[in-house]
Amino acid sequence: MPYSNKKSLIILMADDDDDDRLLAQDALNESRVLNSLKCVEDGVELMHYLKRVGKYADKEIYPRPGLILLDLNMPRKDGREALAEIKADPDLRSIPVVILTTSKEEEDKIKGYGLGAASYITKPVNFEGLVEVMKALGKYWVEIVELPENKE
């Protein structure tokens, strides 16, 4: 049964792995979390999306996300750099960022939380695990947490 969607949540996933992005979309569908998943391939694209640069200028097609799922290890600008930039920007810092990565390094966890991540999740090794993560994220961020109203 789908969650009673009290509010609409746009989820923006930054991950350089095509398979991980597709699996996340499939897991979101399988978990019956009724939210929209947008994807970018690295930290540079993530910042372009958030700041409406270039192809991301149209806010109807690329709406402000209510939640960012962030991989740490990406080319051009990694997740750590992107997270620091997001949390340093007064217009973006209120967007919760959940680190979703393969890294289990304690240093990455400490740095991620220190930079302002809302959560740190190690990517599950199988699809069923990813479905469970998406269900939990959907329930938590849509039904439980009270986020500030999107002023866009």
Order of alpha helices (4+ residues) and beta strands (2+ residues): beta-alpha-beta-alpha-beta-alpha-beta-alpha-beta-alpha
